[in-house]
């Protein structure tokens, strides 16, 4: 069961981070060995599955992520897709390296009803020495409908 970092002291040190491959890092968040980021708790989603080249987050938008019209804010879709797509890239980052998002794009296809459980799956298209490209989808767990898609480009940086 994933746990959440509650302060900067909970996060891995640079040296600890560089001892893990990206896949090991993501698996350690999933099994609770390493803490997950607090943004998931803030936004109402958590890491649900990790495999080589793919990551799934599961969550449900609540009122705290709505816009003034009472619908799910586009930033929620974007944050969730960015997390899944970039973490999918992370599963292919080697020991001694880290990544960050360079850019991402989303397409919102329909509104997600508040409280509805969704899965957001990020899948890599390419990860090389210096860049990673991935795509993602948000789908309803119960209805299987596609609610949003996205794509990302990440930079892979060698630190070790």
C-alpha positions as CSV (number, residue, x, y, z in Angstrom):
1,X,0.0,0.0,0.0
2,X,1.5,3.3,-1.0
3,X,2.3,5.8,1.7
4,X,2.6,9.6,1.3
5,X,5.5,11.9,2.1
6,X,4.4,14.4,4.7
7,X,7.6,16.5,4.8
8,X,10.8,16.9,2.8
9,X,12.6,14.7,5.3
10,X,10.4,11.8,4.2
11,X,11.9,11.9,0.6
12,X,14.9,9.9,-0.5
13,X,18.3,11.6,-0.4
14,X,20.0,12.2,-3.8
15,X,22.4,9.3,-3.0
16,X,19.6,7.0,-2.1
17,X,17.7,7.9,-5.3
18,X,20.7,7.3,-7.5
19,X,21.1,3.8,-6.2
20,X,17.8,2.8,-7.8
21,X,16.7,2.3,-11.3
22,X,13.5,4.1,-12.2
23,X,11.5,0.9,-12.2
24,X,12.9,0.0,-8.7
25,X,12.0,3.5,-7.5
26,X,8.4,3.3,-8.8
27,X,7.9,-0.3,-7.4
28,X,9.2,0.9,-4.0
29,X,6.5,3.6,-3.9
30,X,3.9,1.1,-4.9
31,X,4.8,-1.4,-2.1
32,X,5.2,1.4,0.5
33,X,9.0,1.1,1.0
34,X,9.4,4.7,-0.4
35,X,6.9,7.4,0.1
36,X,4.7,8.7,-2.7
37,X,4.4,12.4,-3.5
38,X,1.8,14.5,-1.5
39,X,0.3,15.8,-4.8
40,X,-1.7,12.5,-5.1
41,X,-3.3,13.0,-1.7
42,X,-4.1,16.6,-2.6
43,X,-5.6,15.7,-5.9
44,X,-7.3,12.4,-4.9
45,X,-5.4,9.8,-6.7
46,X,-2.7,7.2,-5.9
47,X,-0.3,4.9,-7.6
48,X,-2.2,1.7,-8.4
49,X,0.1,-0.5,-10.6
50,X,3.7,-0.4,-12.0
51,X,5.2,-2.4,-14.8
52,X,8.1,-1.9,-17.1
53,X,7.0,0.9,-19.4
54,X,3.5,1.5,-17.9
55,X,2.1,3.0,-14.7
56,X,-1.5,3.3,-13.5
57,X,-2.9,5.8,-11.1
58,X,-6.4,5.3,-9.6
59,X,-8.6,8.0,-8.1
60,X,-11.8,9.9,-8.1
61,X,-12.2,13.7,-8.4
62,X,-14.0,15.4,-5.5
63,X,-15.4,18.9,-5.0
64,X,-12.0,20.3,-4.0
65,X,-10.8,19.9,-7.6
66,X,-13.7,21.7,-9.3
67,X,-13.8,24.9,-11.2
68,X,-16.3,27.7,-10.4
69,X,-18.9,25.9,-12.5
70,X,-18.7,22.8,-10.3
71,X,-17.1,20.6,-12.9
72,X,-13.7,18.9,-12.7
73,X,-11.0,21.5,-13.4
74,X,-8.8,20.8,-16.4
75,X,-5.7,21.0,-14.2
76,X,-6.9,17.9,-12.5
77,X,-6.9,16.0,-15.8
78,X,-3.5,17.5,-16.6
79,X,-1.8,16.7,-13.3
80,X,-3.1,13.2,-13.3
81,X,-2.0,12.5,-16.9
82,X,1.4,14.2,-16.3
83,X,1.9,11.9,-13.3
84,X,1.1,8.7,-15.1
85,X,2.9,9.5,-18.4
86,X,6.1,10.8,-16.7
87,X,6.2,7.9,-14.2
88,X,5.9,5.5,-17.1
89,X,9.0,7.1,-18.5
90,X,10.6,6.8,-15.1
91,X,10.2,3.0,-15.3
92,X,12.9,3.0,-18.0
93,X,15.3,5.5,-16.4
94,X,18.6,3.8,-15.5
95,X,20.4,3.9,-12.1
96,X,22.2,7.2,-11.8
97,X,19.6,9.2,-13.8
98,X,16.4,11.1,-13.1
99,X,13.8,12.7,-15.4
100,X,11.5,15.7,-15.5
101,X,8.6,16.7,-17.8
102,X,9.6,19.0,-20.7
103,X,6.1,19.4,-22.1
104,X,2.8,17.7,-22.1
105,X,-0.6,18.0,-23.9
106,X,-4.0,16.8,-22.9
107,X,-7.3,16.4,-24.7
108,X,-10.4,16.3,-22.4
109,X,-13.1,14.3,-24.2
110,X,-15.9,14.5,-21.6
111,X,-16.4,15.5,-18.0
112,X,-15.8,13.1,-15.2
113,X,-18.6,12.9,-12.7
114,X,-17.5,13.8,-9.1
115,X,-16.7,10.8,-7.1
116,X,-16.4,8.5,-10.1
117,X,-13.4,6.2,-9.9
118,X,-11.0,6.4,-12.8
119,X,-7.8,4.8,-13.9
120,X,-5.1,6.8,-15.6
121,X,-2.6,4.7,-17.5
122,X,0.7,6.1,-18.8
123,X,2.6,4.0,-21.4
124,X,5.9,4.7,-22.9
125,X,6.5,5.2,-26.6
126,X,10.3,5.7,-26.4
127,X,12.9,6.2,-23.7
128,X,16.5,6.9,-24.7
129,X,19.6,8.3,-23.2
130,X,18.2,11.9,-23.1
131,X,14.5,11.9,-23.8
132,X,11.4,9.9,-23.1
133,X,8.0,10.1,-24.9
134,X,4.8,8.6,-23.5
135,X,1.0,8.8,-23.9
136,X,-1.8,8.3,-21.4
137,X,-5.5,7.7,-21.0
138,X,-8.1,8.4,-18.3
139,X,-10.9,5.8,-18.3
140,X,-13.8,5.1,-16.0
141,X,-13.2,2.0,-13.9
142,X,-16.8,0.9,-14.0
143,X,-18.0,2.3,-17.4
144,X,-14.7,1.9,-19.4
145,X,-15.3,5.2,-21.1
146,X,-12.4,7.3,-22.3
147,X,-12.5,10.7,-20.6
148,X,-9.1,12.2,-21.6
149,X,-5.9,11.5,-23.4
150,X,-2.4,13.0,-23.3
151,X,1.1,12.9,-24.5
152,X,4.4,14.0,-23.0
153,X,8.1,14.5,-23.7
154,X,10.5,14.1,-20.7
155,X,14.2,14.8,-20.4
156,X,16.4,12.1,-18.9
157,X,19.3,13.5,-17.0
158,X,22.4,11.5,-16.0
159,X,23.4,12.5,-12.4
160,X,25.6,9.7,-11.2
